[in-house]
Amino acid sequence: MSQPVPFLDLARQHRLLRAELDAEFDGLLTRADFIKGAAVGRFEEAFAAYQQAAHCVAVANGTDALEIALRSLELPPGSEVIVPANSFIATSEAVTMAGLRPVFADVDDSYNLDPADVEARITANTSAIIAVHLYGQPADIDALQALAGRYGLRLIEDAAQAHGAEIGGRRVGALADIGTFSFFPGKNLGAIGDAGAILTNDADLALACRRLANHGRVGKFDHTSEGRNSRMDTLQAAVLSVKLPHLDDWLRIRRETARTYDQLFAGAGMAAPDDGQPEVAWWSAACAPGQIRGPRSVPGTLHAYHLYVVRVADRDGVRAALTESGVASGVHYPTILPRLGAYADHPQHSEAFACEPWSHEILSLPIGDHMDAACAQRVAEALVAAVGVPG
Ligand SMILES: *Cc1c(COP(=O)(O)O)cnc(C)c1O
C-alpha cells in the first residue's frame, strides 16, 4: 500500500517558513498595528511588482475585490456583465452585489470564455466582461480586449486562480482595465484566512478602489462618499509578504507535476488532445471509457496550474476508485453557474450550454508544492488503473 496523496497540504509552507512567520506574529502583537499596518503597503508594492502592475489595492477577500473593482468602473446600474458559465459563484455573485446583471457565456476547450459566444451575447445593455483565468490557464485577453474595444465595454480579469500565469511573457491581472486576486488559503498564493487584491494600471481606478474598500475615506473622518469595510488585515499582508518570494518556486513544482501527468497519460495511450487537431473533434464528443483528456496549455501562455483538470467517462466511479487507492481528488465545478439554485429565477437558468455535459466528466487531480515526481507518478498510475477498468 503506497502513501496516500492529499489534494493539498496547507501546513507544509508554514513548517518551511515557521521562523519568519513567528517573527512577523511577534512584531504584530507588539506593535498592535492590526489595521492598515506597514505590512499592507509593503505587500501591495511587492505584489504589484510581481504581477507587473502599476497599482495594487489590498482588500479583505477575492469576492470583495471583484465587487469593488466593478463599482470603481461606475457602470450603468442594472447593466449586463458577461461572465463564464463555468466558474466559482463569486464571479457572478459580485456582479449582482454591485447592482449589475450577470449574463452567462459558454467556454471553449481552454475552459475559458469563448470570445465568439461572448460576442453573440452582447446587447445594448452590456457594459462589461469578466474573464476568469480558470484553473490558472489565462483566458484569451487579446480577443476579449478587441471585443471590448469594438463594443465600448470594460474588461475585468478574475485572476483568483492565476497568480503567476502569463500571456506572451506578461503576467495576468493588469492586462485589461482592472484585475482581481484571492489569497484564500488554498489558492496558489494563500493567506492564513481571507484576503484579496485589486490590480490596475489606472491611478484613478486604484484610488477609487482604495476609497471604496475603506468607507469612502479620503482623510481621517473625511468621507466623500460611502464605501464599505474591506481592508486586508495587517496579519494577512505580513504572512503573504513572507510567502510571495517563494511563489515562483511553488509554481515551478506545480508545472513540473503537470508535465509529469501530461507525459504519463500520453505514455499510457490516453493522451491529452493534440494541439494540431481541430478542437471541436475531441472537445464536443463525450469521453469514451479508457480515455483521459488532459488540460490544454494554450500556446503562447504560461499556465499557473492552480488546478489540473482531466475529463474521464464515469467520473464518479473513477473518483471512488482513486479514493480507494488513497489519492484525493476534487470537482471544479460539479454544476455550471446558471444551473445553480441561486439562479432559479435567472433567464438563463434552463438554457443549454456546451460546457454542461463535461461538468459530469471533469476531475481535479492533486497539485501543489506538496507534490514531487514520485507522488505525481502514484496519482497518474492510480488514475490510469481506475479508467482502465471497465464500468
Ligand atoms: C476563489 C475565487 C474567488 C473568490 O475569492 P475569495 O477570496 O474566496 O472571496 C473568485 N473567483 C474565482 C474564480 C475564485 O476561484
The ligand as an SDF file (V2000), in Angstrom:
LIG
                    3D

 15 15  0  0  0  0  0  0  0  0999 V2000
  -11.6150   31.8630   -5.0330 C   0  0  0  0  0  0  0  0  0  0  0  0
  -12.2710   32.5690   -6.1480 C   0  0  0  0  0  0  0  0  0  0  0  0
  -12.9160   33.7990   -5.9810 C   0  0  0  0  0  0  0  0  0  0  0  0
  -13.2440   34.3970   -4.6370 C   0  0  0  0  0  0  0  0  0  0  0  0
  -12.2200   34.5940   -3.7730 O   0  0  0  0  0  0  0  0  0  0  0  0
  -12.4660   34.6360   -2.1950 P   0  0  0  0  0  0  0  0  0  0  0  0
  -11.1960   35.1910   -1.6680 O   0  0  0  0  0  0  0  0  0  0  0  0
  -12.7470   33.2600   -1.7270 O   0  0  0  0  0  0  0  0  0  0  0  0
  -13.6260   35.5690   -1.9390 O   0  0  0  0  0  0  0  0  0  0  0  0
  -13.3780   34.4610   -7.1110 C   0  0  0  0  0  0  0  0  0  0  0  0
  -13.2610   33.9300   -8.3300 N   0  0  0  0  0  0  0  0  0  0  0  0
  -12.6810   32.7240   -8.5280 C   0  0  0  0  0  0  0  0  0  0  0  0
  -12.5620   32.2010   -9.9220 C   0  0  0  0  0  0  0  0  0  0  0  0
  -12.1820   32.0050   -7.4500 C   0  0  0  0  0  0  0  0  0  0  0  0
  -11.6210   30.8010   -7.6650 O   0  0  0  0  0  0  0  0  0  0  0  0
  1  2  1  0
  2  3  1  0
  2 14  2  0
  3  4  1  0
  3 10  2  0
  4  5  1  0
  5  6  1  0
  6  7  2  0
  6  8  1  0
  6  9  1  0
 10 11  1  0
 11 12  2  0
 12 13  1  0
 12 14  1  0
 14 15  1  0
M  END
$$$$
